[in-house]
Amino acid sequence: MQRLLEDNPLYDLSLCQHNPLIPKKFIAKESGGLLMSSLISPGFTTESALVEKHQLVLAKKLPTLNELVEAFLVYFESQIFKKSIAPKKRQVLQLNLLQAGAGIWAFQGSFPNLHYFLVQENRLNPASVHYEEEIRHFFRSTKDSKFLQYREYFPTFEKSFGHILKATYMEEMLWTKLRVDIAIEPNCILQEKLQLVIGAIYFVHYEPFLPEQADQYDLVITSMATFPQDFPDVPYLLWNIVTPDEELPYLFYTLRDLYYLRNERLHFM
């Protein structure tokens, strides 16, 4: 733990000097406690000047842990997502992983992981089992000898890293979402209302309708009465193009029910 505080440009011993409730002899300790908290808690949600500062400090103090975090992200980008995470988002994600790992290391694996208290564990289902197995596979297949110093903490890393990456994983993996299309006359006045609603639903992925891929959609919203004859095996919702806005909640509930019933693996949340 002392390694994180020594020669740390973020460590200001006088940070609490103006607080009348803190005795002078405890100012340095209180300042150190605040700094430690800021270095080992995965608390960043958006980019800021502090992100780069904290990342530089932790990468310098714990270079091997930083390499482990980088290897973890590269594994998911190359093997699972099949693409790179957006740079700014990746930087915040990398720092949160690094800070969580630093806390686990500093307290020798006993660091109280905030995610255990905030994230309610849901029942097991195919999607979460698959995700957790990917996490475990990374740590089990990591044979680099330089990571041996952290190997005893891998079980805690698995849980903590898994919670931190989960939102990004769900966003990147389209199979956790419903594939929905709108097969209505191509007119913005007719479609924009539906597109706005569908685009705001996090568990729905909207894409242009392609007849040759019709069997891959979870639902097609159509205004064509002949659709079930043209595509008898494709789930559809017949939509009146002049329907009032009051009908839009019905659409949401229809999609919500389909989300839970269409395929068990969609019970990822």
C-alpha beads as a LAMMPS data file, in Angstrom:
LAMMPS data file: protein, C-alpha beads

269 atoms
268 bonds

1 atom types
1 bond types

-500.0 500.0 xlo xhi
-500.0 500.0 ylo yhi
-500.0 500.0 zlo zhi

Masses

1 110.0

Atoms # bond

1 1 1 0.000 0.000 0.000
2 1 1 2.869 2.349 0.851
3 1 1 4.087 1.990 -2.733
4 1 1 0.999 3.868 -3.926
5 1 1 1.708 6.803 -1.623
6 1 1 5.459 7.268 -1.956
7 1 1 6.544 9.931 -4.466
8 1 1 2.951 10.279 -5.620
9 1 1 2.222 13.637 -7.312
10 1 1 -1.431 13.256 -6.327
11 1 1 -0.558 12.838 -2.655
12 1 1 -1.101 16.175 -0.912
13 1 1 -0.277 15.878 2.803
14 1 1 -2.001 19.183 3.491
15 1 1 -5.237 18.237 1.771
16 1 1 -7.271 18.353 4.995
17 1 1 -5.449 21.194 6.725
18 1 1 -8.412 23.576 6.578
19 1 1 -10.845 21.144 8.160
20 1 1 -11.324 22.298 11.766
21 1 1 -12.667 18.879 12.790
22 1 1 -9.391 17.100 12.045
23 1 1 -6.553 17.470 14.608
24 1 1 -3.260 18.564 13.040
25 1 1 -1.514 15.313 13.929
26 1 1 -4.075 13.381 11.848
27 1 1 -4.079 15.632 8.757
28 1 1 -1.439 13.579 6.924
29 1 1 -3.191 10.287 7.703
30 1 1 -6.601 11.613 6.651
31 1 1 -5.104 13.002 3.444
32 1 1 -3.472 9.663 2.735
33 1 1 -6.736 7.863 3.357
34 1 1 -8.569 10.070 0.882
35 1 1 -5.882 9.530 -1.720
36 1 1 -5.912 5.766 -1.244
37 1 1 -9.677 5.743 -1.623
38 1 1 -9.410 7.663 -4.884
39 1 1 -6.755 5.269 -6.212
40 1 1 -8.442 1.949 -5.436
41 1 1 -12.126 2.653 -6.137
42 1 1 -13.456 2.146 -9.693
43 1 1 -15.399 5.394 -9.490
44 1 1 -14.928 7.038 -12.883
45 1 1 -17.911 7.192 -15.237
46 1 1 -16.822 9.797 -17.791
47 1 1 -13.572 11.135 -19.146
48 1 1 -11.879 13.895 -17.196
49 1 1 -8.429 15.315 -16.581
50 1 1 -8.180 13.098 -13.500
51 1 1 -8.495 9.923 -15.555
52 1 1 -5.157 10.380 -17.295
53 1 1 -3.433 11.544 -14.095
54 1 1 -4.598 8.562 -12.091
55 1 1 -3.793 6.157 -14.895
56 1 1 -0.235 7.469 -15.246
57 1 1 0.368 7.181 -11.501
58 1 1 -1.018 3.655 -11.177
59 1 1 0.710 2.439 -14.340
60 1 1 4.008 3.672 -12.913
61 1 1 3.400 2.259 -9.436
62 1 1 1.931 -1.083 -10.578
63 1 1 3.205 -1.682 -14.135
64 1 1 2.581 -5.443 -14.093
65 1 1 -1.014 -4.993 -12.924
66 1 1 -1.468 -2.420 -15.681
67 1 1 -0.234 -5.005 -18.215
68 1 1 -2.688 -7.563 -16.829
69 1 1 -5.580 -5.121 -17.248
70 1 1 -4.458 -4.325 -20.790
71 1 1 -4.240 -8.037 -21.620
72 1 1 -7.759 -8.522 -20.211
73 1 1 -9.204 -5.794 -22.448
74 1 1 -7.285 -6.975 -25.508
75 1 1 -8.629 -10.500 -24.960
76 1 1 -12.241 -9.314 -25.039
77 1 1 -11.634 -6.948 -27.944
78 1 1 -9.918 -9.557 -30.111
79 1 1 -11.690 -12.754 -29.092
80 1 1 -15.187 -11.670 -28.058
81 1 1 -16.113 -8.210 -29.369
82 1 1 -14.121 -8.590 -32.610
83 1 1 -13.461 -4.861 -32.528
84 1 1 -11.787 -2.227 -30.397
85 1 1 -13.647 -0.351 -27.686
86 1 1 -13.977 3.388 -28.417
87 1 1 -10.746 5.072 -27.150
88 1 1 -12.267 7.482 -24.624
89 1 1 -14.585 4.844 -23.229
90 1 1 -11.735 2.349 -23.114
91 1 1 -9.538 4.725 -21.127
92 1 1 -12.171 5.128 -18.400
93 1 1 -12.841 1.388 -18.379
94 1 1 -9.138 0.582 -18.157
95 1 1 -8.638 2.937 -15.223
96 1 1 -11.603 1.498 -13.320
97 1 1 -10.231 -2.013 -13.800
98 1 1 -6.764 -0.872 -12.740
99 1 1 -8.078 0.865 -9.623
100 1 1 -10.187 -2.134 -8.620
101 1 1 -7.148 -4.359 -9.107
102 1 1 -5.010 -1.974 -7.070
103 1 1 -7.468 -2.193 -4.179
104 1 1 -7.492 -5.980 -4.293
105 1 1 -3.671 -6.015 -4.334
106 1 1 -3.271 -3.389 -1.594
107 1 1 -5.528 -5.326 0.782
108 1 1 -4.153 -8.710 -0.302
109 1 1 -7.373 -9.973 -1.794
110 1 1 -9.627 -8.968 1.093
111 1 1 -10.583 -5.531 -0.249
112 1 1 -14.378 -5.087 0.173
113 1 1 -15.502 -4.976 -3.451
114 1 1 -18.244 -2.368 -3.762
115 1 1 -19.839 -4.343 -6.598
116 1 1 -20.701 -7.153 -4.196
117 1 1 -22.910 -4.710 -2.303
118 1 1 -24.376 -2.810 -5.264
119 1 1 -24.971 -5.536 -7.841
120 1 1 -27.671 -8.016 -7.019
121 1 1 -26.718 -11.447 -8.246
122 1 1 -29.400 -12.791 -10.562
123 1 1 -30.248 -16.421 -11.108
124 1 1 -27.967 -18.279 -13.454
125 1 1 -28.952 -18.311 -17.100
126 1 1 -27.175 -19.185 -20.347
127 1 1 -26.042 -15.618 -21.057
128 1 1 -24.515 -14.872 -17.665
129 1 1 -22.948 -18.329 -17.489
130 1 1 -21.355 -17.760 -20.880
131 1 1 -20.024 -14.345 -19.859
132 1 1 -18.635 -15.543 -16.557
133 1 1 -16.965 -18.453 -18.302
134 1 1 -15.220 -16.034 -20.668
135 1 1 -13.911 -14.132 -17.639
136 1 1 -12.663 -17.323 -16.007
137 1 1 -11.125 -18.539 -19.262
138 1 1 -8.987 -15.429 -19.521
139 1 1 -7.550 -15.796 -16.028
140 1 1 -7.097 -19.558 -16.326
141 1 1 -5.314 -19.260 -19.668
142 1 1 -3.033 -16.432 -18.526
143 1 1 0.288 -18.253 -18.249
144 1 1 2.671 -15.290 -18.310
145 1 1 5.048 -15.783 -15.388
146 1 1 5.174 -12.059 -14.637
147 1 1 1.549 -12.240 -13.480
148 1 1 2.324 -14.911 -10.864
149 1 1 2.439 -12.290 -8.110
150 1 1 -1.281 -11.685 -8.632
151 1 1 -2.393 -15.260 -9.258
152 1 1 -3.702 -15.774 -5.727
153 1 1 -6.018 -12.796 -6.274
154 1 1 -7.434 -14.059 -9.581
155 1 1 -10.735 -15.320 -8.076
156 1 1 -11.402 -11.820 -6.711
157 1 1 -10.248 -10.238 -9.975
158 1 1 -12.741 -12.419 -11.848
159 1 1 -15.682 -11.080 -9.873
160 1 1 -14.564 -7.456 -9.806
161 1 1 -13.436 -7.245 -13.440
162 1 1 -16.577 -9.068 -14.526
163 1 1 -18.867 -6.541 -12.838
164 1 1 -16.960 -3.576 -14.256
165 1 1 -16.908 -4.910 -17.825
166 1 1 -20.505 -6.185 -17.858
167 1 1 -22.168 -2.984 -19.141
168 1 1 -19.670 -2.716 -22.001
169 1 1 -20.107 -6.408 -22.775
170 1 1 -23.873 -6.059 -23.059
171 1 1 -23.510 -3.012 -25.267
172 1 1 -21.049 -4.694 -27.614
173 1 1 -22.706 -8.118 -27.851
174 1 1 -25.732 -7.761 -30.123
175 1 1 -26.998 -11.221 -29.245
176 1 1 -28.067 -9.887 -25.868
177 1 1 -30.566 -7.638 -27.649
178 1 1 -33.691 -8.145 -29.694
179 1 1 -33.172 -7.677 -33.422
180 1 1 -36.110 -5.554 -34.533
181 1 1 -36.926 -4.069 -37.923
182 1 1 -39.513 -1.664 -39.248
183 1 1 -41.020 -2.744 -42.565
184 1 1 -43.193 0.280 -43.225
185 1 1 -43.377 2.606 -46.196
186 1 1 -39.987 4.470 -46.297
187 1 1 -41.298 7.835 -45.209
188 1 1 -39.732 9.726 -42.293
189 1 1 -43.086 11.094 -41.150
190 1 1 -44.412 7.565 -40.795
191 1 1 -41.299 5.977 -39.312
192 1 1 -39.657 8.607 -37.110
193 1 1 -42.013 8.070 -34.163
194 1 1 -41.318 4.346 -34.082
195 1 1 -37.591 4.808 -34.585
196 1 1 -37.373 7.233 -31.670
197 1 1 -39.113 4.814 -29.341
198 1 1 -37.193 1.732 -30.479
199 1 1 -33.884 3.589 -30.420
200 1 1 -34.442 4.545 -26.773
201 1 1 -34.950 0.935 -25.598
202 1 1 -31.615 -0.440 -24.427
203 1 1 -32.443 -4.099 -25.108
204 1 1 -33.421 -3.538 -28.750
205 1 1 -31.135 -3.369 -31.758
206 1 1 -32.802 -1.727 -34.743
207 1 1 -31.565 -2.410 -38.258
208 1 1 -32.803 -1.978 -41.840
209 1 1 -35.118 -4.694 -43.093
210 1 1 -33.531 -7.077 -45.568
211 1 1 -35.913 -9.699 -46.979
212 1 1 -33.110 -12.224 -47.426
213 1 1 -32.326 -11.989 -43.683
214 1 1 -35.932 -11.960 -42.496
215 1 1 -35.566 -15.216 -40.561
216 1 1 -32.865 -13.632 -38.377
217 1 1 -35.137 -10.951 -36.878
218 1 1 -36.797 -11.384 -33.507
219 1 1 -39.626 -9.085 -34.574
220 1 1 -40.639 -7.106 -37.624
221 1 1 -42.982 -4.147 -37.175
222 1 1 -44.911 -3.845 -40.382
223 1 1 -47.859 -1.996 -41.877
224 1 1 -48.296 -4.548 -44.679
225 1 1 -51.239 -6.879 -44.205
226 1 1 -49.607 -9.320 -46.615
227 1 1 -46.468 -9.668 -44.507
228 1 1 -47.481 -12.957 -42.817
229 1 1 -48.169 -14.466 -46.250
230 1 1 -44.826 -13.292 -47.638
231 1 1 -42.869 -14.299 -44.527
232 1 1 -44.925 -16.945 -42.690
233 1 1 -42.165 -17.896 -40.220
234 1 1 -41.120 -14.396 -39.148
235 1 1 -42.598 -12.927 -35.925
236 1 1 -44.315 -9.656 -36.730
237 1 1 -46.399 -6.876 -35.236
238 1 1 -48.978 -5.262 -37.499
239 1 1 -48.760 -1.517 -36.948
240 1 1 -51.316 1.082 -37.990
241 1 1 -49.265 3.956 -39.460
242 1 1 -51.811 6.492 -38.183
243 1 1 -51.907 5.066 -34.663
244 1 1 -51.901 7.725 -31.922
245 1 1 -48.999 8.120 -29.524
246 1 1 -51.028 6.388 -26.833
247 1 1 -50.310 3.100 -28.602
248 1 1 -46.552 3.436 -28.191
249 1 1 -46.533 2.088 -24.595
250 1 1 -48.210 -1.032 -25.981
251 1 1 -45.285 -1.417 -28.358
252 1 1 -42.820 -1.128 -25.480
253 1 1 -44.626 -3.748 -23.395
254 1 1 -44.798 -6.048 -26.399
255 1 1 -41.044 -5.745 -26.885
256 1 1 -40.417 -6.152 -23.156
257 1 1 -42.435 -9.375 -23.029
258 1 1 -40.697 -10.673 -26.126
259 1 1 -37.349 -9.827 -24.552
260 1 1 -38.084 -12.121 -21.633
261 1 1 -39.938 -14.876 -23.486
262 1 1 -38.382 -15.103 -26.923
263 1 1 -35.090 -16.589 -25.848
264 1 1 -33.763 -17.566 -22.448
265 1 1 -30.339 -16.115 -23.126
266 1 1 -31.899 -12.645 -23.231
267 1 1 -32.384 -12.908 -19.468
268 1 1 -28.886 -11.532 -19.108
269 1 1 -29.805 -8.598 -16.869

Bonds

1 1 1 2
2 1 2 3
3 1 3 4
4 1 4 5
5 1 5 6
6 1 6 7
7 1 7 8
8 1 8 9
9 1 9 10
10 1 10 11
11 1 11 12
12 1 12 13
13 1 13 14
14 1 14 15
15 1 15 16
16 1 16 17
17 1 17 18
18 1 18 19
19 1 19 20
20 1 20 21
21 1 21 22
22 1 22 23
23 1 23 24
24 1 24 25
25 1 25 26
26 1 26 27
27 1 27 28
28 1 28 29
29 1 29 30
30 1 30 31
31 1 31 32
32 1 32 33
33 1 33 34
34 1 34 35
35 1 35 36
36 1 36 37
37 1 37 38
38 1 38 39
39 1 39 40
40 1 40 41
41 1 41 42
42 1 42 43
43 1 43 44
44 1 44 45
45 1 45 46
46 1 46 47
47 1 47 48
48 1 48 49
49 1 49 50
50 1 50 51
51 1 51 52
52 1 52 53
53 1 53 54
54 1 54 55
55 1 55 56
56 1 56 57
57 1 57 58
58 1 58 59
59 1 59 60
60 1 60 61
61 1 61 62
62 1 62 63
63 1 63 64
64 1 64 65
65 1 65 66
66 1 66 67
67 1 67 68
68 1 68 69
69 1 69 70
70 1 70 71
71 1 71 72
72 1 72 73
73 1 73 74
74 1 74 75
75 1 75 76
76 1 76 77
77 1 77 78
78 1 78 79
79 1 79 80
80 1 80 81
81 1 81 82
82 1 82 83
83 1 83 84
84 1 84 85
85 1 85 86
86 1 86 87
87 1 87 88
88 1 88 89
89 1 89 90
90 1 90 91
91 1 91 92
92 1 92 93
93 1 93 94
94 1 94 95
95 1 95 96
96 1 96 97
97 1 97 98
98 1 98 99
99 1 99 100
100 1 100 101
101 1 101 102
102 1 102 103
103 1 103 104
104 1 104 105
105 1 105 106
106 1 106 107
107 1 107 108
108 1 108 109
109 1 109 110
110 1 110 111
111 1 111 112
112 1 112 113
113 1 113 114
114 1 114 115
115 1 115 116
116 1 116 117
117 1 117 118
118 1 118 119
119 1 119 120
120 1 120 121
121 1 121 122
122 1 122 123
123 1 123 124
124 1 124 125
125 1 125 126
126 1 126 127
127 1 127 128
128 1 128 129
129 1 129 130
130 1 130 131
131 1 131 132
132 1 132 133
133 1 133 134
134 1 134 135
135 1 135 136
136 1 136 137
137 1 137 138
138 1 138 139
139 1 139 140
140 1 140 141
141 1 141 142
142 1 142 143
143 1 143 144
144 1 144 145
145 1 145 146
146 1 146 147
147 1 147 148
148 1 148 149
149 1 149 150
150 1 150 151
151 1 151 152
152 1 152 153
153 1 153 154
154 1 154 155
155 1 155 156
156 1 156 157
157 1 157 158
158 1 158 159
159 1 159 160
160 1 160 161
161 1 161 162
162 1 162 163
163 1 163 164
164 1 164 165
165 1 165 166
166 1 166 167
167 1 167 168
168 1 168 169
169 1 169 170
170 1 170 171
171 1 171 172
172 1 172 173
173 1 173 174
174 1 174 175
175 1 175 176
176 1 176 177
177 1 177 178
178 1 178 179
179 1 179 180
180 1 180 181
181 1 181 182
182 1 182 183
183 1 183 184
184 1 184 185
185 1 185 186
186 1 186 187
187 1 187 188
188 1 188 189
189 1 189 190
190 1 190 191
191 1 191 192
192 1 192 193
193 1 193 194
194 1 194 195
195 1 195 196
196 1 196 197
197 1 197 198
198 1 198 199
199 1 199 200
200 1 200 201
201 1 201 202
202 1 202 203
203 1 203 204
204 1 204 205
205 1 205 206
206 1 206 207
207 1 207 208
208 1 208 209
209 1 209 210
210 1 210 211
211 1 211 212
212 1 212 213
213 1 213 214
214 1 214 215
215 1 215 216
216 1 216 217
217 1 217 218
218 1 218 219
219 1 219 220
220 1 220 221
221 1 221 222
222 1 222 223
223 1 223 224
224 1 224 225
225 1 225 226
226 1 226 227
227 1 227 228
228 1 228 229
229 1 229 230
230 1 230 231
231 1 231 232
232 1 232 233
233 1 233 234
234 1 234 235
235 1 235 236
236 1 236 237
237 1 237 238
238 1 238 239
239 1 239 240
240 1 240 241
241 1 241 242
242 1 242 243
243 1 243 244
244 1 244 245
245 1 245 246
246 1 246 247
247 1 247 248
248 1 248 249
249 1 249 250
250 1 250 251
251 1 251 252
252 1 252 253
253 1 253 254
254 1 254 255
255 1 255 256
256 1 256 257
257 1 257 258
258 1 258 259
259 1 259 260
260 1 260 261
261 1 261 262
262 1 262 263
263 1 263 264
264 1 264 265
265 1 265 266
266 1 266 267
267 1 267 268
268 1 268 269
